[in-house]
Amino acid sequence: QVPLAESGGGSVQPGGSLRLSCTAYRAILSSYQLYDMAWYRQAPGSQRELVAEITSDFITNYVDSVKGRFSISRDNGKKKVFLQMNNLKPEDTAVYYCNARSGGINSWGQGTQVTVSS
């Protein structure tokens, strides 16, 4: 498995923005480039859901509720994946988790809290 470290969470007002980062700090660069990376979130009392994903070929996919507001990107040279979140809403409040998948790899970060409240 690949250790993942998330950062960038916090508390913002509705309409605000946050940028989450996830680093696969122990991954071998040539292997990281093959990972499909994703962001999931889990709100209290809810199941974990896929928010956005970016494949090793840079193909992106988003859950409908964040389309047009969130953007996922990756920097393979730095072994990082990002989630830019704009126009945040209270319903975006959750713990956000980074995920890396490839072959037998399915790794999760510890999560970072995002709270959207006035």
Rosetta blueprint (number, residue, H / E / L):
1 Q L
2 V L
3 P L
4 L L
5 A E
6 E E
7 S E
8 G L
9 G L
10 G E
11 S E
12 V E
13 Q L
14 P L
15 G L
16 G L
17 S L
18 L E
19 R E
20 L E
21 S E
22 C E
23 T E
24 A L
25 Y L
26 R L
27 A L
28 I L
29 L H
30 S H
31 S H
32 Y H
33 Q L
34 L L
35 Y L
36 D E
37 M E
38 A E
39 W E
40 Y E
41 R E
42 Q E
43 A L
44 P L
45 G L
46 S L
47 Q L
48 R L
49 E E
50 L E
51 V E
52 A E
53 E E
54 I E
55 T L
56 S L
57 D L
58 F L
59 I L
60 T E
61 N E
62 Y E
63 V L
64 D H
65 S H
66 V H
67 K L
68 G L
69 R L
70 F E
71 S E
72 I E
73 S E
74 R E
75 D E
76 N H
77 G H
78 K H
79 K L
80 K E
81 V E
82 F E
83 L E
84 Q E
85 M E
86 N L
87 N L
88 L L
89 K L
90 P H
91 E H
92 D H
93 T L
94 A E
95 V E
96 Y E
97 Y E
98 C E
99 N E
100 A E
101 R E
102 S E
103 G L
104 G L
105 I E
106 N E
107 S E
108 W E
109 G L
110 Q L
111 G L
112 T E
113 Q E
114 V E
115 T E
116 V E
117 S L
118 S L
